[in-house]
Amino acid sequence: MPNDTGKRLNTRASGVVAAAIMCSRILGLVREMLFAGLFGSQLMGLFIVAYRAPNLLRDLFAEGALSTAFITVFSAKIEREDKTAAWELAKKMFTLLAAFMACASVLGIVYARPIAGVLTFWSFPPENTETVVLLTRIMFPFILLVSLAALAKGMLNSVAVFGIPALASSFYNIGSIVAGTLIGYWLDPTFGRGALTGLAIGSLVGGALQFLVQVPSLYKAGFRFLPNFRWNDPRVRLIIGLMIPSVIAASAVQINVVVNSMFASSLGPQAVAWLNFAFRLMQMPLGVFGVAVATISLPVLARIAASESEQDRFGPTIGKALRLVVFYTFPAAVGLALLAQPIICLIYERWTFNATDTVQTAAALQCYALGLVFYSAIKVLSPAFYAINRRWTPMWVSFAAIGINLALNWFFTFRLGWGHQGLALATSLSAIFNFSTLYVLMRIYRGSMADRALLGSLVRCGLAVAAMAGACWAGISWGGQWIFSEGFIPRFISLFTLIGVSVVIYIVVCWLLRVEEIHDALEFLKRKLRRNDT
């Protein structure tokens, strides 16, 4: 009889994953801080455009479609058969993925010039276009490396190993920081245009480390890789069949970001960089909390869907995951919106990144923050459709969301003249539409997702967020001379003190209002303390 622990949402695992992803996001932020200061928004805009194509393929075929489809089938195979059969399936997928992504890398290198033209709307001058083409060619093999890393992560998550896969992204950041900086300095000590090649090579080094660091855990879990070209397997065909609609459905936000980048290119490389830096900050809570909850919920939902006796738990399990998303990301969204400018000033404003860059990036961050809760909820809700064999539904919803984003981009940018802020706002509005539609459809297919509990949690968390927002407003109003001080140390201490006080207020109010998720966290902490005392 299968172990029932695989069918319960492990809130402890979500904490482990959140901590590991937090480490990765902090290192990613360090990377952005360093490179923004060294290169400025103009040159970084060129690098970001070149990075878009391989990064989009990673989001579509690796961390989006492949992870969702593979975990769904792999978890069901473990539930219904055994790990030996599941490992054989994994060998076939490893071989197929390596072959496919190697071909994609070659095509990307060959057709880098038209790809760069599309990504920039053919609006860059020749010198900038040549730089983007060169960087694109260097970075395209990145998709092969991170796709293998994503498959390894899916395998480990399916056997309840979460920490190392979540931490693997940290090694990508370490590799890209160290290799990118050293090679960039070697190529161009002034960190001009020539040093961008070092950043591109650093991305490849980081991708390799992200995969290799997971290999020992795979070996320990029982996986032994041997090439297996027997792809005429119904399970392989099922994974591919799941991936086709998932390519768009699981990555609508990323597609919208690329579309935004294309529109932003018409406004200049700086606009591309402003949007990227803002989205990077928005991804901190999205990656730490939204992805963490989605990571531990997908294998659980897949196993519940595969078990005939557990069907009544499917909706409430989704509801529990969505409540966790609200609890974690609601305060983060409001905090980012209220403190956007001092946060960006503290993190980015140095060397070639100036005050104008800070103001423009903060405006984009505030618009992105409007959709943070919905971005995170989509990470949980969209993959759930694949577990119940409704894989086409998220795809069609995402098509509609992408269409709405395109229309809003055109209207906000070319009709209203809102610039890059309008592009960020369009992304948030399309995410709100995407989630709302998916929620209604899931409710039609599977009934209640503990809707009353979700609404109650939303109201109570909203009251706690209001108290937290009041603290942020008071801190900015009465402590502005320190938060916006010329010195880095006063700014750092005052801003993080304000953030710390706001977080404490949020937690205390949640505890007073008996928000279930805060009590789960406190119970877990009590158990840990008791265990340490014994």
SVG drawing of the C-alpha trace seen along z (x, -y; Angstrom):
<svg xmlns="http://www.w3.org/2000/svg" viewBox="-19 -64 61 66">
<polyline fill="none" stroke="black" stroke-width="0.4" points="0.0,0.0 1.5,-3.4 2.7,-5.6 0.0,-8.2 2.6,-10.8 3.2,-11.5 -0.4,-12.7 -0.3,-15.3 0.9,-18.9 4.1,-19.1 4.3,-22.6 7.7,-21.7 8.9,-20.9 7.6,-24.3 9.7,-25.9 12.8,-24.0 12.2,-24.9 11.5,-28.5 14.8,-28.8 16.7,-27.3 15.1,-29.5 15.6,-32.5 19.3,-31.8 19.2,-31.5 17.2,-34.7 19.5,-36.7 22.5,-35.5 20.6,-36.4 20.0,-39.8 23.7,-40.2 24.4,-39.3 22.0,-41.9 23.4,-44.5 27.0,-43.9 26.3,-43.8 23.9,-46.8 26.6,-48.9 29.4,-47.7 27.6,-48.1 24.7,-50.4 21.2,-50.2 22.4,-50.8 24.8,-47.9 22.8,-45.6 19.8,-46.2 21.8,-44.6 22.7,-41.6 19.1,-41.1 17.8,-41.2 20.3,-38.5 19.4,-36.4 15.7,-36.5 15.6,-33.8 17.4,-31.0 15.7,-32.0 12.3,-31.9 13.0,-28.4 14.1,-27.4 10.9,-28.7 8.8,-27.0 10.4,-23.7 12.3,-23.1 11.0,-24.8 7.5,-25.2 6.3,-22.5 8.8,-19.8 8.7,-20.0 4.9,-20.0 4.4,-17.2 7.2,-15.0 6.3,-15.3 2.7,-14.5 3.6,-11.2 6.6,-10.3 4.7,-10.7 1.8,-8.6 4.1,-5.9 5.7,-5.7 2.2,-5.6 0.9,-2.8 4.1,-0.8 7.5,-1.2 10.6,-3.3 12.4,-1.0 9.9,-1.5 9.9,-5.3 13.7,-5.4 13.6,-3.7 11.1,-6.4 13.5,-9.0 16.4,-7.5 14.4,-7.8 13.4,-11.4 17.0,-12.3 18.2,-11.0 15.4,-12.5 15.8,-15.9 19.5,-16.0 19.1,-15.3 16.3,-17.8 17.9,-20.6 21.2,-20.1 19.5,-20.5 17.6,-23.6 21.0,-25.1 22.5,-24.6 19.5,-26.2 19.6,-29.1 23.3,-29.7 22.6,-29.5 19.6,-31.8 20.8,-34.2 20.5,-37.2 16.8,-36.9 16.0,-36.0 17.8,-39.2 15.8,-41.2 12.5,-39.9 13.4,-40.5 14.4,-44.1 11.6,-44.9 14.5,-45.7 14.8,-49.0 18.5,-48.9 21.3,-50.6 23.8,-48.2 26.4,-48.2 23.9,-47.2 22.4,-44.6 25.8,-42.9 26.4,-42.8 23.0,-41.1 23.7,-38.6 27.1,-37.6 25.8,-37.2 22.8,-35.2 25.1,-32.8 27.2,-32.3 24.3,-31.7 22.1,-29.4 23.7,-26.2 22.5,-27.4 19.1,-25.9 20.6,-22.4 22.2,-22.7 19.3,-24.1 16.8,-21.7 18.8,-18.7 18.9,-20.5 15.1,-21.0 14.5,-17.3 16.8,-16.3 14.8,-18.7 11.5,-17.1 12.8,-13.6 14.1,-14.5 10.9,-16.4 8.8,-13.4 10.7,-11.2 10.3,-13.9 13.8,-15.4 13.3,-19.2 16.2,-21.0 19.1,-20.3 17.0,-20.9 15.8,-24.2 19.4,-25.1 20.8,-24.2 19.8,-27.7 22.2,-29.2 25.1,-27.4 23.9,-29.0 24.2,-32.4 27.6,-31.6 29.0,-30.4 27.6,-33.3 28.9,-35.9 32.4,-34.5 33.0,-33.4 31.2,-36.4 33.1,-38.9 36.5,-37.4 36.2,-36.6 34.6,-40.0 37.4,-41.8 40.0,-39.7 38.3,-40.7 37.7,-44.4 39.0,-45.8 36.9,-48.9 33.7,-46.7 32.6,-48.2 30.9,-46.5 33.6,-43.8 33.1,-42.5 29.5,-41.5 31.0,-38.4 32.3,-37.4 28.7,-37.6 27.5,-35.3 30.2,-32.7 29.4,-33.0 25.8,-32.0 27.0,-28.8 29.2,-28.0 26.3,-28.7 24.0,-26.4 26.5,-23.6 26.9,-23.9 23.1,-24.0 22.8,-20.5 26.0,-18.9 25.2,-19.8 22.1,-17.6 23.8,-14.5 25.0,-13.1 21.4,-13.4 20.1,-11.5 22.6,-8.8 21.6,-8.5 17.9,-8.3 18.7,-5.3 19.0,-6.8 21.7,-5.4 21.8,-7.1 22.4,-5.1 21.3,-6.4 18.0,-4.9 16.7,-5.7 13.5,-3.6 11.3,-6.6 8.3,-4.7 6.9,-4.4 3.3,-5.4 4.6,-7.3 7.0,-9.3 4.3,-10.1 2.1,-11.1 4.7,-13.5 5.2,-15.0 1.4,-15.3 1.2,-17.1 4.0,-19.4 2.4,-20.7 -0.3,-22.7 1.9,-23.3 4.5,-25.1 2.2,-28.2 -0.1,-27.5 2.7,-27.1 4.7,-30.1 2.2,-32.8 3.9,-35.2 7.3,-34.6 5.9,-35.0 4.4,-38.3 7.7,-39.4 9.4,-38.7 6.6,-40.6 7.2,-43.5 10.9,-43.4 10.1,-43.6 7.9,-46.6 10.5,-48.1 13.2,-47.8 11.4,-50.4 11.8,-52.7 15.6,-52.0 17.9,-49.5 17.4,-51.4 13.7,-50.6 14.5,-46.9 16.9,-47.0 14.4,-48.9 11.7,-46.3 14.2,-43.5 15.5,-44.9 11.9,-45.5 10.8,-42.0 13.9,-40.5 12.8,-42.1 9.2,-41.0 10.6,-37.4 12.1,-37.4 8.8,-36.7 7.4,-34.9 10.3,-32.5 10.6,-32.1 6.9,-31.6 4.9,-31.0 7.3,-28.5 8.0,-26.9 4.3,-26.1 3.9,-25.0 6.9,-22.7 5.5,-20.8 1.9,-20.8 2.3,-19.4 3.5,-15.9 0.8,-15.7 -1.9,-16.7 -0.7,-14.2 -0.7,-11.3 -4.2,-12.2 -5.5,-12.4 -4.0,-9.0 -5.7,-7.4 -9.4,-6.7 -10.1,-6.7 -8.6,-10.2 -10.5,-12.3 -12.4,-14.3 -9.2,-15.7 -8.1,-17.2 -10.0,-20.5 -9.2,-21.1 -5.5,-20.5 -5.5,-23.1 -7.3,-25.5 -4.7,-24.9 -1.9,-25.7 -3.7,-28.9 -4.1,-30.0 -0.4,-29.5 0.2,-31.7 -2.0,-34.4 -0.4,-34.3 3.1,-34.6 2.7,-36.9 0.0,-39.4 2.2,-41.3 5.2,-41.0 3.2,-42.7 2.1,-45.6 5.5,-46.0 7.2,-46.1 4.6,-48.7 5.0,-51.0 8.8,-50.7 9.8,-50.3 11.9,-53.4 13.9,-53.1 14.5,-49.4 15.8,-50.0 17.8,-52.9 19.5,-50.8 20.1,-47.8 21.0,-49.2 21.9,-52.9 25.7,-53.0 28.4,-53.6 26.8,-53.8 23.2,-53.1 21.9,-56.6 18.9,-58.3 16.9,-58.4 17.3,-54.6 16.0,-54.2 12.9,-56.2 12.0,-54.5 12.7,-51.0 10.6,-51.7 7.6,-52.8 7.8,-49.4 8.1,-47.5 4.9,-49.1 3.0,-48.0 4.4,-44.5 3.5,-44.2 -0.2,-44.5 -0.1,-41.1 2.3,-39.3 -0.3,-37.3 -1.9,-36.2 1.4,-35.3 2.1,-33.0 -1.4,-31.5 -1.1,-30.6 2.1,-28.6 -0.1,-26.4 -3.4,-26.3 -2.2,-25.9 -0.3,-22.6 -3.3,-21.2 -5.2,-20.9 -2.6,-18.5 -3.1,-16.2 -6.8,-15.8 -6.1,-15.4 -7.5,-18.9 -4.2,-19.9 -5.8,-22.0 -7.7,-24.3 -4.8,-26.3 -3.4,-26.5 -6.5,-28.3 -6.7,-30.5 -3.1,-31.5 -3.6,-32.2 -6.3,-34.6 -4.1,-36.2 -1.2,-36.6 -3.6,-38.3 -4.9,-40.6 -1.3,-41.5 -0.4,-42.3 -3.5,-44.5 -2.8,-46.3 0.9,-46.8 -0.1,-48.5 -2.8,-50.6 -0.7,-51.7 2.5,-52.3 1.4,-53.8 -2.0,-55.3 -1.6,-56.5 2.2,-57.0 2.7,-55.3 6.1,-53.9 7.6,-50.9 5.3,-51.4 2.3,-50.5 4.1,-47.3 4.5,-46.2 0.9,-47.1 -0.3,-45.1 1.5,-42.0 -0.1,-42.3 -3.6,-42.7 -3.2,-39.7 -2.1,-37.6 -5.2,-38.6 -7.3,-37.5 -5.4,-34.3 -5.8,-33.3 -9.4,-34.3 -10.4,-32.3 -8.5,-29.2 -10.0,-29.4 -13.6,-29.5 -12.9,-26.6 -11.3,-24.5 -14.3,-25.1 -16.5,-23.9 -14.4,-20.7 -13.7,-19.8 -16.1,-21.7 -15.2,-23.7 -11.6,-24.3 -12.4,-25.2 -13.7,-28.5 -15.0,-29.8 -11.7,-29.1 -9.8,-30.8 -12.1,-33.9 -11.7,-34.0 -7.9,-33.7 -7.9,-36.5 -9.9,-38.8 -7.8,-38.1 -4.5,-38.5 -5.9,-41.6 -6.5,-43.2 -3.0,-42.2 -1.6,-43.7 -3.4,-46.9 -1.8,-47.2 1.6,-46.5 1.0,-49.1 0.2,-51.6 3.6,-50.9 5.3,-51.3 3.6,-54.6 4.5,-55.9 8.1,-54.9 8.5,-56.6 6.7,-59.8 8.6,-60.1 11.9,-58.4 12.4,-59.6 15.6,-61.5 17.3,-58.2 15.6,-55.9 16.7,-58.3 20.0,-59.3 23.1,-59.8 25.0,-57.2 24.6,-53.5 24.8,-52.3 21.9,-54.6 19.8,-53.7 20.4,-50.0 19.7,-50.0 16.6,-52.2 15.0,-50.4 15.6,-46.9 14.4,-48.1 11.2,-49.3 10.8,-46.1 11.4,-44.0 8.9,-45.9 6.3,-45.7 6.8,-41.9 6.4,-41.5 3.2,-43.6 1.9,-41.4 2.7,-38.1 1.3,-39.4 -2.0,-40.5 -2.3,-37.2 -1.8,-35.4 -4.4,-37.5 -6.9,-36.9 -6.1,-33.1 -4.9,-32.8 -4.4,-29.0 -1.1,-29.3 0.6,-31.3 -0.5,-28.7 0.9,-25.9 4.3,-27.7 4.3,-28.2 3.4,-24.6 6.2,-23.5 8.6,-25.8 7.4,-24.4 8.0,-20.9 11.5,-21.8 12.3,-23.4 11.0,-20.4 13.1,-18.1 16.2,-20.2 15.6,-20.1 15.4,-16.3"/>
</svg>
